[in-house]
Amino acid sequence: MATPRGADQPVRLLPRLRHALALQRARIESVLEAGGEEAIHDLRVALRRTSALARLGRGIPEKTSGEALRSLSRDLRGALSLHRSHEVSAARLLKRFDGDPRRRAAARAAARRLFGTAGSGSPLAAAPLLKDLRKLGELFGEREKELVPLCRPTSASGDRRFEARFRRRASRRLGKLVARLLEAGRPSRASLHAFRIAAKELRYTLEFLDGAVAEAAPLLSLLRSLQDEAGEAHDWMELAATVRALASRARPDSPVRLLTGSLESDVRTSLRKALSTADLLLARLREVPPDLPPDLTMKETA
């Protein structure tokens, strides 16, 4: 990837990593303190970003540095996934048929049967999760202590090797993420979710490097659109499959069978939109030079 011109000072990536991790720690603490309807969603986003940042900085300065933080943040996000999926599916199902007198009662009955009663208990109050979140805070602190001495001005320490190593690592990671999407090619209905996850990893890495990589802005715009649209399609597909499974076990005259056709139509509409954006993203990624420099010579932009 080309780098911006006209700037004098190189970007120092290790202080940027330290700052980015501190922001995610503060975000997690804020979400847990505030709570609210979107707490699980917001927490999962912060945990995914933390995992991506820890993955990017893993092995700096020691071989295992950053791995515990990456692993726990990933596992915590996964533990919240099922609850969030049920939460989203129930809300989507009720809203989809709220204005449809013929199907509204069936949708409400299906939501209760499939997802239980809304507000019946938040996993954020569960003792094991709270214990893991406390451990996560300790890991953030340990990572901060590791990064502090690496973020001192190199002119004072005379030691640039960790900054140089991290630059090479960031460049390799960026190149691998671009190659992974190009090798995957246009996603299908079945592979869209995996494509979205890979695109999300590229998005978080580019956001970390934004302002230093010339092609970041147009790519980020497409990556953000894809994340929203593919996420929407995935939610519809999950809901449609769940309701379809329920309908298959119901009596032939069950009202739940009235829901499946409408939900499948929503799947097709959202899928077309997501695949169109995926095509645009892949076309843009094909313009990225395959031989990314081993050491990004990035410059601060005005």
C-alpha positions in Angstrom: 0.0 0.0 0.0 1.3 3.5 -0.8 1.8 5.9 2.0 0.8 9.6 2.2 3.2 12.2 1.1 4.2 15.6 2.5 4.6 14.6 6.2 7.8 14.7 8.2 7.3 12.6 11.3 6.9 8.8 11.2 4.0 7.3 13.1 5.1 5.5 16.2 2.9 2.4 16.3 3.6 1.1 19.8 2.3 4.3 21.6 -0.7 4.1 19.3 -1.3 0.4 20.4 -1.0 1.3 24.0 -3.5 4.2 23.6 -5.9 2.0 21.6 -5.9 -0.7 24.2 -6.5 1.9 26.9 -9.5 3.2 25.0 -11.0 -0.3 24.8 -10.5 -0.9 28.5 -12.2 2.4 29.3 -15.0 1.4 26.9 -15.6 -1.9 28.6 -15.7 -0.3 32.1 -18.1 2.3 30.9 -20.4 -0.2 29.3 -20.5 -2.3 32.5 -21.2 0.7 34.6 -23.9 2.1 32.4 -25.7 -1.1 31.5 -28.7 -0.6 29.3 -30.4 -2.4 26.4 -27.3 -2.3 24.2 -24.8 -3.3 26.9 -24.1 -6.8 25.6 -23.7 -5.5 22.0 -21.4 -2.7 23.0 -19.4 -5.0 25.3 -19.0 -7.6 22.5 -17.7 -4.9 20.1 -15.2 -3.7 22.6 -14.0 -7.2 23.3 -13.7 -8.0 19.6 -11.6 -4.8 19.1 -9.5 -5.7 22.1 -8.9 -9.2 20.7 -7.9 -7.8 17.3 -5.5 -5.3 18.9 -4.0 -7.9 21.2 -3.5 -10.2 18.2 -1.8 -7.5 16.2 0.7 -6.7 19.0 1.2 -10.3 20.1 4.9 -11.3 20.7 6.0 -7.7 21.5 8.2 -7.7 23.5 8.1 -11.3 24.6 6.9 -14.3 22.6 3.7 -14.7 24.7 3.0 -11.0 25.2 -0.6 -10.1 24.5 -1.7 -13.7 24.0 -3.6 -14.0 27.4 -5.4 -10.7 26.7 -6.4 -11.8 23.2 -7.5 -15.2 24.3 -9.7 -14.1 27.2 -11.3 -11.2 25.3 -12.2 -13.6 22.5 -13.6 -16.2 24.9 -15.7 -13.6 26.8 -17.2 -12.3 23.5 -18.0 -15.9 22.5 -19.7 -16.5 25.8 -22.1 -13.6 25.2 -22.8 -14.5 21.5 -25.8 -16.9 22.1 -27.5 -14.4 24.4 -27.0 -11.6 22.0 -28.2 -13.7 19.1 -31.4 -14.6 21.0 -31.9 -11.0 22.0 -31.6 -9.7 18.4 -33.7 -12.5 16.9 -36.6 -12.0 19.4 -36.6 -8.2 18.9 -36.4 -8.6 15.1 -39.2 -11.2 15.0 -41.6 -9.1 17.0 -40.9 -5.9 15.1 -41.1 -7.6 11.7 -44.8 -8.6 12.3 -45.9 -6.0 14.7 -48.0 -4.2 12.1 -49.4 -7.5 10.6 -52.6 -8.5 12.4 -52.7 -11.9 10.6 -49.2 -12.9 11.8 -48.5 -10.8 14.9 -49.8 -13.4 17.4 -47.9 -16.2 15.7 -44.7 -14.1 15.9 -45.2 -13.4 19.6 -45.9 -17.0 20.4 -42.8 -18.1 18.3 -40.6 -15.5 20.1 -41.7 -16.8 23.5 -41.2 -20.4 22.5 -37.8 -19.9 20.9 -36.2 -17.1 22.9 -38.0 -17.1 26.3 -39.2 -14.0 28.1 -37.4 -10.7 27.4 -35.5 -9.3 30.4 -35.5 -12.7 32.2 -31.9 -12.2 33.2 -28.7 -10.7 31.9 -25.5 -12.8 31.6 -23.6 -9.7 32.7 -24.7 -10.4 36.2 -23.4 -14.0 36.2 -20.7 -14.7 38.7 -18.3 -16.6 36.3 -18.5 -13.7 33.7 -17.8 -11.1 36.4 -14.8 -13.1 37.5 -13.5 -13.3 34.0 -14.1 -9.5 33.5 -12.0 -8.8 36.6 -9.3 -11.0 35.2 -9.5 -9.1 31.9 -8.9 -5.9 33.8 -5.7 -7.4 35.3 -4.5 -8.5 31.9 -5.1 -5.0 30.6 -2.9 -3.7 33.4 -0.2 -6.3 32.7 -0.1 -5.4 29.0 0.1 -1.7 29.9 3.2 -2.4 32.0 4.8 -4.2 29.1 4.2 -1.5 26.7 5.1 1.6 28.8 8.9 1.1 28.4 8.6 0.4 24.7 6.7 3.7 24.1 9.5 6.0 25.4 11.1 8.2 22.7 13.6 6.1 20.8 16.0 9.0 20.9 16.1 8.7 24.7 16.4 4.9 24.8 18.4 4.4 21.7 16.5 1.1 21.1 14.3 1.0 18.1 14.1 -2.7 17.6 10.6 -3.3 19.1 9.1 -0.5 17.1 10.6 -1.8 14.0 9.5 -5.3 14.8 5.9 -4.1 15.4 5.9 -2.2 12.1 6.9 -5.4 10.2 4.3 -7.4 12.1 1.6 -4.8 11.3 2.6 -4.9 7.6 2.5 -8.7 7.4 -0.8 -8.8 9.2 -2.3 -6.3 6.9 -1.1 -8.2 3.8 -2.4 -11.5 5.2 -5.9 -10.1 5.9 -6.1 -8.6 2.4 -4.9 -11.9 0.8 -7.4 -13.9 2.9 -10.4 -12.0 1.5 -9.1 -12.2 -2.0 -8.6 -15.9 -1.8 -12.1 -16.4 -0.3 -13.6 -14.6 -3.3 -17.2 -13.6 -3.6 -19.1 -15.1 -0.6 -22.1 -17.3 -0.9 -25.1 -17.3 1.4 -23.3 -20.0 3.5 -19.9 -18.3 3.6 -21.0 -14.7 4.1 -20.7 -14.8 7.8 -17.1 -16.1 7.7 -16.3 -13.4 5.0 -17.7 -10.7 7.3 -15.6 -11.8 10.2 -12.4 -11.8 8.0 -13.4 -8.3 6.7 -14.0 -7.1 10.3 -10.4 -8.1 11.2 -9.1 -6.1 8.2 -11.3 -3.2 9.2 -9.9 -3.1 12.8 -6.3 -3.3 11.6 -6.9 -0.6 9.0 -8.6 1.6 11.6 -5.5 1.2 13.8 -3.3 2.3 10.9 -5.7 5.0 9.5 -4.0 8.2 8.7 -0.9 6.4 7.7 -2.0 4.2 4.8 -3.2 6.0 1.7 -5.8 3.5 0.7 -7.4 3.2 4.1 -10.2 5.7 3.7 -12.1 4.2 0.7 -11.5 0.6 2.0 -12.8 1.5 5.5 -15.9 3.0 4.0 -16.6 -0.3 2.2 -15.6 -2.4 5.1 -18.0 -0.6 7.4 -20.9 -0.9 5.0 -20.2 -4.6 4.5 -20.1 -5.1 8.3 -23.6 -3.5 8.7 -25.1 -5.2 5.6 -23.7 -8.6 6.1 -24.6 -8.5 9.8 -28.1 -7.6 8.9 -28.3 -10.5 6.4 -26.8 -12.9 9.0 -29.4 -11.9 11.6 -32.2 -12.5 9.1 -30.7 -15.9 8.1 -30.4 -17.0 11.7 -33.9 -15.9 12.5 -35.4 -17.5 9.3 -33.6 -20.8 10.0 -34.7 -20.9 13.6 -38.4 -20.2 12.7 -38.2 -22.6 9.8 -37.0 -25.4 12.1 -39.9 -24.6 14.6 -42.4 -24.6 11.7 -41.1 -28.0 10.5 -42.0 -29.5 13.9 -45.4 -27.8 14.1 -48.8 -29.0 12.9 -49.7 -28.4 9.3 -52.3 -25.8 10.4 -49.9 -24.0 12.9 -49.9 -20.2 12.5 -46.1 -20.3 12.8 -46.0 -21.6 9.2 -47.3 -18.2 8.1 -44.0 -16.5 9.1 -41.5 -18.5 7.0 -42.2 -17.0 3.6 -41.9 -13.4 4.7 -38.7 -14.1 6.6 -37.1 -15.8 3.6 -38.0 -12.8 1.5 -36.2 -10.6 4.0 -33.2 -12.9 3.8 -33.0 -12.6 0.0 -33.3 -8.8 0.1 -30.6 -8.3 2.7 -28.3 -10.9 1.1 -28.4 -9.1 -2.3 -27.4 -5.9 -0.7 -24.5 -7.4 1.2 -23.2 -9.4 -1.8 -23.2 -6.2 -3.9 -21.0 -4.5 -1.3 -18.7 -7.5 -1.1 -18.2 -7.3 -4.9 -17.2 -3.6 -4.5 -14.8 -4.4 -1.7 -13.1 -7.2 -3.6 -12.7 -5.0 -6.6 -11.0 -2.4 -4.4 -8.8 -5.0 -2.7 -7.5 -6.2 -6.1 -6.0 -2.8 -6.5 -3.9 -3.2 -3.4 -0.2 -4.1 -4.4 0.4 -7.7 -3.4 4.0 -6.9 -2.2 3.3 -4.9 0.8 6.6 -3.5 2.2 8.0 -5.5 5.1 8.4 -2.3 7.1 5.6 0.3 6.7 7.3 3.7 6.2 4.2 5.5 7.5 4.0 9.2 8.0 1.6 11.3 10.0 -0.9 13.2 7.8 -1.8 16.8 8.2 
